[in-house]
Amino acid sequence: MAQPAQQLRLNRNQIAAIVGNDPDAVRQFEALFAGLNGAITEIAIQVDQIAAAQAAAAAANAAADAANAAAESVTAATDLANSYPEGVSISATDAGASVTITISAHTRVYAGGTSVAVDGGVLTGLAYSTNYWIAYDQASRLGGAVTYVAYTTSQGNGVNNPDRHFVGAVVTPDAGGLDNDGIPSLPPGGVNPFVIDGGDIP
């Protein structure tokens, strides 16, 4: 809130020095002077009102920006949760002392209708006879080169990993065993179960 407007003040001697000692002239001058002070007060009130309106508009814009950001965040999370890889293959191979998992290049299709090309990758030094879920994190969602990670628990995007892109799952072969093909994540963002030794990989 602005400070009250500073009123202009003149005493009788100052007024007389301006208009002389004629009573009518003094009264007219005082009336004009009072009107001037009134105008100053009115301007100050309008300035306060403008400042208040600007503050209210700024607060409304900030609230709208926050609401838009929240809506965009929800939309982005939904798009990722319901996304899936298209044209991906996952294979696990006995590399002699450990297992190598190979992920092919593919397209990531998001629920919002966009899609990006994602490079393939290779994960080495993995354990035999193990269920692995393959995923990568990418906030930009631009595709291209990504860093694949093999997890031993089911993966999906959530509060702790909002940018996680689940690619698929594979069971590595026994030592000396044949290659195993994995199962990709299927729309909308989940992988079909498959059973190994009586256990489901969701």
N, C-alpha and C positions, 0 to 999 in steps of 0.2 A: 504494500500500500504506500503510495507517495505521501510525502509530507504535505500538510495544508499549505495552500498558496500564500505566499508572502504578500500582505496588503500594503499598498502605497499609502503613506501618511504625510500630511502637511499640516502644520499648525496655522493659527490665524495670521500670524506675522508673515509666514511664508506665502500664504494665499494673498495677503495684502500687497506683498512685494510683486506679485504677478499681475493682479487685476486692479490694484488700488483699494481704496477704502469704501467704494460705493457698495452699500448693502445688497442691492439687487445683483450687482456683478459678482459679489462674493457668494450669494446663494446659488446663482447659476453655475458658478465654478464648482462649488461643493457638490451640486447635483451631478454635474458631468464627472467629477472625480469619483463619486460613489458608484456611478454607472461603470466607470473604468474598472474599479475594484471588483464589482459584480461580474464583469466579463472575465477578469483574471480568475476568479473563483470557479466560474463555469468551465473555463478551459482546463483548469486543474482537475475538475471532476471528470471531464471527458477523457483526459489523458489516463486517469486511473481506470476508467471503464475500458479503454482500448488495451491497456496493459493486462487487465483481468481477462479480456476476451482472447488476447494472444496466448496467455498462460493456459487457458482452458483448451484452446485449439491445439497447443503443443502437447498437452496431456492426452487429448483425444487421439492425436496422431501417434503418440507413443503406444497407447493402448491398442490402436488398430495394427500397428507394426508388430506388436507382441502377439496379437491374435493371428495375424497372417503367418508369422514364423511358426507358431504352434501348429497351425493347420498344415503348413508345408512339411513340418516334421512328421506329423501323423501320416500324411500322404506318402512321404518318402519311405517311412517304415513299412507301410502297407504294400507299396510297390515292390520293396525288397523281399518282404515275407512271402509274397506270392510270385516271386520270380523263379526262373529255372534255366538250366543250361540246355541248349539245343545243339545236337550233333556232337556231343562229347562221348569219348570212350575212355575207360579207366582200366588199366591192366597191371597186375602184380607179377613180377618175375623173380625167380631165385637167381641172385647175382653171384652166388658162390659162398659167401659168408654172411650174407644178409639179403634183404629183399629190396628191389627197386620198383617203385610205382610210377607209371607213366600216364600222364593226363594229356589228351589231345587238345589241339586248338578247337575252339567252339564259339558259339554265339550265346550271350546272356540276354534273355528276354525278360524285361520287366513288366509288371502288371499294368503300368501306365501306358504301355504301347511302344516304349522305346526299346532298342536292342543295341548291343555293342559287341564287337569282335574281341575275344579274349585269347591271348597266346596260350599254348600248351606249356607243360613243365614236367620235370622229373624229380622225384623224391627218392633219396638213397639211404642206405644204412638202416632199413626198417626191420622189425622183428618178423620171424616166421609165425605162421598159424595165428594171426592176430586180425581182429576186426579194426579197420581204419575208416574214418570218415574224412573226406577231403574237402577243404574249404579254403577260402582266401578272404582277407579284409580289404575293402577298397571304398573309401568315403566318396571319392570323386565319381565313381560309376562310369568311368570312361573306357574301361576294358584295357586292352593292350597287355603289356607285361604285368603280371601279378605274382605275388609270393604265395605259393601253395603250402599248406600245412596239413600233415596227417595227424588226426586226433584219434584217441582211443575211446572217445565218447561221442554220442550223437551231437551234431552241430546245427545251429540255426541262429538267425539274428535275434537279439534281445537287448535288454537294458545294458548288460555288461559288454555286449559285442554288437552294437547297432549296425555295423557295416559288414557283417560277416555274410559271405556268399557261399552257401552250401553247394558243392558240386556233385558229390555222390559218395558211395561207400564200396569197399572191396575187402575181401578176406585174403590175406597173404597165404601163399602155399606153404606146405611143410618143406623142410630142407630137402632138396633134391626133387621136389614135386613139380608138377606141370604148372604153367602159367594160369592165373585166375583172372577172369574178367569181372569188373565191378558193375554196379548198377548206378546209373546217373540219377540225380535229383529230377523228379518229374513234376509237372505243374499240378497244383499251384505251390511250388516251393518245397515239396516233400518227396522223399524217396520211397518207392515201393518196398515193402518188406521182403527179405529173402532169408531162408533158413539154412544155417550151418550148424551141424552137430546139435540140432534141437533148439538152437537159440535164434531169435529174430534179430535182424538188423533193420531198424525202422528207417 
